[in-house]
Amino acid sequence: MRIAICDDSQKEQKRMVNALRELYPTAEPECFSTGKELLRAAKEAPAFGVVFLDVYLTEENGMDIAKELMECSPETYVVFVTVSREHAVDAFSLSAVHYLVKPVDKEGLAEVFRRLETLRVKERTMITVSVGHESYAIYLDEICYVQSVSHAKEIYLTDGRKVRVWMSLDELELKLNHHFLKINRGTIVNMEQIYRIGSDSCVLQDGTNLEFARRERTRIRAIYNDYLFESLSRGKGYAGG
């Protein structure tokens, strides 16, 4: 998840970055000193997940910046940061997630991410696959991983079952969502099922060890780290290391 901090004080930027990294060591927030810089970056993909926006910028009004931000990036959540509660009512009229009073600390940021979690409604997504002349409905969160075996694809489920389908891995991958990551030419893993990740492989909750494609190891770990941070932000926790 992309995180932005917009504050014209370098000291406050650093304080917030440090507090964020106390909560989530892999966090890489983007810092901006003006609303103009923030709005320019907000138009780039992917959108910011959350923006911590100072109400009192040197030559700009944080409330006005927030209105523009919500127009160009409606999926972004805004948290106002300021030295007083004077604009709290205005902040919530703009549907701000929270209103933090400086100095911002780890506890205040933890509350922000708790609130973000309540705003996200988790939908259980189901896919349909054909097995012979029959069709099977499978919930995505029940899939551990998918692996190519000869010309078939085997879908390994969390309850120990295995479903064999005759379709290309690319075709099957299109049915999956962002929780799934292709780690080598013949394997797609559900990142929610990863217990531990190493330099060249990962271990799933059921103990299965899956190796990464040698040339893709750095990219795979980077994608997983981003996913892990987003999961931690939603308060899901993490068992591995």
N, C-alpha and C positions, 0 to 999 in steps of 0.2 A: 504494500500500500504506500502510495506517495504521500508524504507529510510535508507541509510547508509551515514555516515560521516567518511572519512578516512583522518586523519591529525595527525601528530606526536606531535602536541602541544595540551596539555590538555586545555589550555586557549582558543585556537581557537575552539576546540570541544565544549566547554561549551558555547562560544559566539554564535555558529551556532545553537546549541540546543535551547538556549533561544530565538533566533530570529525566529526559526521555530514555537516554542510554542506561540509566540506572534501572529502569523498568524493562527495557528491551535492548540488550547490548548490540543487536544487529541493525538498530534503527539508523537510517541515513536521511534525516530531515534536510530539506532544501531551505536555505535562509535568504530572505529578501529584506532590503532596507526601505523600499518604497512600494506602494500599492500598484504603481504602474508596472514595476518589474514582476510582481506577483501575478497580475492579470495576464501579462504576456506569457508567462510560464504555464498558467492555468489553461491556456488554449492548446497546449501540447498534449499528446496522448502518452500514457493513460492519464485520466483525470486525477487530481489530488483526492485522496480519501478524506483527509481532514486538513483544515487550515487554521493555525493559531494566529489571530489577527489583532494587532494592537489598535485600540480605538483612537489613540492620540498619536498620529504620525506627524512629522515636522511640518509638512506642507499639504497634508491630505487628511481627510476625515475617514476613519476606519469604517464607519457605518455606510458611507457612500461607496467605498471600495467593496464592501460586502454585497451590496445590492448589485453592483456590476458583476461580481464574481458569481453570484447566484444565477444571473442571466446567461453568462457564457459557460458555466459549469454547474448546472443544477444538481448533479449527483454528489457534489462536494459538500461536506459538512463543515460548518464554521464555528469556531470557538473564539469568543472575544477575550482579549487580555488587556487589562488596564490597571491604573493605580487606585481607582475608586469604583463604587457601584452606581455612580451617577447615571450611566446609560443602560443599566440592566434591563429596564422595561423595554427600551428601544431594541435591545439585543434580542430579546425573546419575541418581540413582534416580528423580527426578521427570521424567526425559526432557528435561532442559534442553538447549538447543542448544549453549550455551557458558557459561563461567564466567569473567568478566573481573575482574581485580584493579585497583582504582583506583591511580593516575589512569588513566582510560580514554583511549586515544589512537586515532588514525586507523587504525593498523595492526591494533589489536585489533578494531575495528569491521569492517575489511575481511575479517578472518578469519571473523567472524560471518556475513557475507553469502556468503562462499564455502561455509560449512557449510550455509546455507539452500539454496543451489543444489543441493548433493548430496542434499538431502532431497526435492527436487521431481523427480518422474519425468515427463518430458515425453512425453505421449501424442500420437501423430499421428492427428488426427481426420479422418474422411472423411464427405462428404455425397453424397447421390445426387440428381441432377436429371434430369428428363425432357426429351428433345429429340425431338419427333415421337413415334414409336412406340418409341423406344429410351431406355434409361436410361444415364446416365454417372455413374461414381464419381469424385469429385474430392477430393483432399486439400486441407484448408483452407489449409495453408501454401503451396500452389501458386497460390493466388488473389492477384493484385495488387489488383484492384478490380472492382467491379460497377457497371454504368451502364445507365440506361434509354435505349433507343433506339426511338422510336416506341412500339409496344405490347409490344415485346420487351425482355428484359434480357440484356445481353452481359457474360459473365464473362471477364475478361482474366487469363490465366495467366502464370506466371513464365517459361515456356519460349517465350512469344510466341504461343501458340495463343489462340483466342477461341471460347467456347462460347455460343451463343444459345439462350435458353430463353424459353418463353412462360408467365410467372407474374408475379404482382405483386411489387414490390420488398419490401413488408412480409412476404410469404410467404417470400421468399428470405432476408430478414434473420433470420427465426426459425431458419433452419438454421445460421447463423453463430455464432461465439462472441465472447468479450469482446475479441479482437484486432481486431475490425472496428468501424468507426465511420462512421455516416452523416454526411457532411459537407455535403450539400445535398439537395434534394428527390429528385434522381435518381441519386445516387452514394454508394456505400459503399466505403470504402477499408480495406485490410488495414494496420493501423498498423505491422506488422513490415516492410512494404515502403516506409515513408516514409524518404527520404534527408535531406530538409531541409524545415522548416516555417517559413512566413512569417506575416505578420499576416493575410493574406487567402487564402492557398493553400498547398498542399504539393507537393513534387516527390518522385516515387517513384524507386526504384532504377533503373528503366529510362528515366528522364528525363521521364516523363509529368507534366504539371502539372495539378493539379485544384484548382478554386476552392471556397472555403467559402461557405455561405449567409451573406449579409451580417449578418443578425441573430443568427447562431449562432456567429460567429467566436470570441468570448470563451469560450463554453462548450466549443467544439471544442478550442481550445488547452489549456484546463484539463484536459479528459479525456485529451488526448494527453500532457500533462506528467506526469499521474499514471501513465499507462501506461509512459512513458519511465523514470520513477523505478523502477517495479517491474522493468522490464527490466534496468536498470543494477544493481539489487540482486541479480538473478540472474546477473550477470556477463556479460551478452550484449554489452555495449558499444554504441556509438552513433557513426554516421558523420557525421551532419548537425549543424546548428546552428540 
